[in-house]
């Protein structure tokens, strides 16, 4: 897709009935951007020139009324790329297009990315580390942690198998109460999930890069943080987790010990070089017989062949996956059609959930930028999240 120096023009007149020609960016479609400059709201209509007042923010490669509203309601003005100092980039995985835009828009010094998972952009961020980069880490912690709990309960209670049944079956299922649960990742999803698990009195182990190191909402910590959440919020990192009863934190070099005898494992961390394929045959063998594996992070954390083998052997009780490798999971793949495998199509955070949450993050950061305050969700190029 050619982006060049264009920015999406948002129509001010009502949309006509029929299919939407320009789907909302968070819906995942990728229409070609419409060439233009800025909306009429960005110009002084009496002089025919751009209004010089306020922070100038471009939105690309496409926008929607709620995104533009998040920018303008915080006190900034929408601007063409060549007149903006900030960019809200709305494509989740188009680094080449973004690099081309930044090459032609030399005035931009801050880029806001739309999702918490930034793995497609890591190398670009490292090449352009003179810019300030922020993402949506921390924004989607609540819905993703809620989804992880739903998957965990569904697995333990055999809901996947029951939902496929065509006749009355035998009793299956187990209690989550008191279970040994290991959460891999120390970010916002982990924090919220620990809270959600509190009534179940689980014995929880959290694996993170730097146990006990507080992590602020601006992303200045060093824990493994989820691709869908990022850093812990202002409640703090290690102390917040350790204070919740039956919760212990261990470092990443103790992952094997944390997996030993675990009855449930939840993956909630970013995709980095060192986390790719981190759950393989050896790791799965360490889990308690009948354990469940839940993944709400990235499919590539898991060796899919090893997962299938562990399911076939009967050692692994089941897997609940919001993400897969490959993704989308092809029709006829060996993971489909199993009573002990629950697959949701990367929907832990749906567009309906994302819009108000991302809108708030954009508005917060625009307002902070104008006021000279720290931005939220700052990316650490050296860490890759």
Buried (B, 14 or more C-beta within 10 A) or exposed (E): EEBBBBBBBBEEEEEEEEEEEBBBBBBEEBBEBBEEBBBEEBBEEEEEEBBEEBBBBBBBBBBBEBBBBBBBEBBBBBBBBBBBBBBBBBBBBBBEBBBBBBEEBEBBEBBBBBBBBBBBBBEBBEEBEEBBBBBBBBBBBBBBBBBBBBBBBBBBBBBBBEEEEEEEEEEEEBEBEEBBBBBBBBBBBBBBBBBBBBEBEBBBBBBBBBBEBBBBBBBEBBBBBBBBBBBBBEBBBBEBBBEBEBBEBBBBEEBEEBBBBBBBBBBBBBBBEEBBBBBBEEBBBBBBEBBBBBBBBBBBBBBBEBBBBBBEEEBBBBBBBBBBBEBEBEEEBBBEEBBBBBBBEBEBBEBEBBBEBBBBBBBBBBBBBBEEEEBBBBBBBEBBB
